[in-house]
Amino acid sequence: MEPQRFTVAGMTCGHCEQAVQRAIRQLDASAQIQIDRAQNLVQVQSSQPRAALATAIRDAGYAVSA
């Protein structure tokens, strides 16, 4: 399974990263998540649909594109 990549705006600190991780893990507790805050990049390996993951990130208060 290929990781899904999201461009996420608004992550400015470690707390932001944790909020994004929490949002994704509420949807899929076993998701593998890598965040590169400098590049505004979130990579998620999950069986959940892309749209559901993007919605979870948006609901945590972050803008998602791509």
C-alpha positions as CSV (number, residue, x, y, z in Angstrom):
1,M,0.0,0.0,0.0
2,E,1.5,3.3,-1.1
3,P,1.4,6.2,1.3
4,Q,-1.0,9.0,0.7
5,R,0.5,12.4,0.6
6,F,-1.2,15.6,1.7
7,T,0.0,19.2,1.6
8,V,-1.2,20.6,5.0
9,A,-1.0,24.4,5.7
10,G,-0.9,25.8,9.1
11,M,1.4,23.3,10.9
12,T,3.8,25.7,12.8
13,C,4.9,23.6,15.8
14,G,5.1,20.2,17.4
15,H,1.7,20.7,18.9
16,C,0.3,21.1,15.4
17,E,1.9,17.9,14.3
18,Q,0.4,16.1,17.3
19,A,-3.0,17.5,16.5
20,V,-2.8,16.2,12.9
21,Q,-1.6,12.8,14.1
22,R,-4.4,12.5,16.7
23,A,-7.0,13.4,14.0
24,I,-5.7,10.7,11.7
25,R,-5.4,8.1,14.5
26,Q,-9.0,8.7,15.6
27,L,-9.9,7.5,12.1
28,D,-7.3,4.7,11.9
29,A,-5.5,3.8,15.0
30,S,-2.9,1.7,13.1
31,A,-2.1,4.4,10.5
32,Q,1.6,5.1,9.9
33,I,2.2,8.8,9.7
34,Q,5.2,10.9,8.7
35,I,5.1,14.7,8.9
36,D,7.6,17.1,7.4
37,R,6.5,20.4,8.9
38,A,9.1,22.4,6.9
39,Q,7.6,21.1,3.6
40,N,4.0,21.1,4.9
41,L,3.8,17.5,3.9
42,V,1.9,14.7,5.7
43,Q,2.3,11.1,4.5
44,V,-0.2,8.5,5.7
45,Q,-0.2,4.8,5.2
46,S,-3.8,3.7,6.0
47,S,-6.6,1.6,4.6
48,Q,-8.9,4.6,5.0
49,P,-10.1,6.5,1.9
50,R,-8.1,9.6,1.0
51,A,-11.2,11.8,1.4
52,A,-11.8,10.6,4.9
53,L,-8.2,11.3,5.9
54,A,-8.3,14.8,4.4
55,T,-11.6,15.5,6.2
56,A,-10.1,14.4,9.5
57,I,-7.1,16.8,9.0
58,R,-9.5,19.6,8.1
59,D,-11.7,19.0,11.1
60,A,-8.5,19.4,13.3
61,G,-8.3,22.9,11.9
62,Y,-5.7,22.6,9.1
63,A,-6.0,23.4,5.4
64,V,-5.4,20.4,3.1
65,S,-4.6,20.4,-0.6
66,A,-3.3,17.8,-3.0
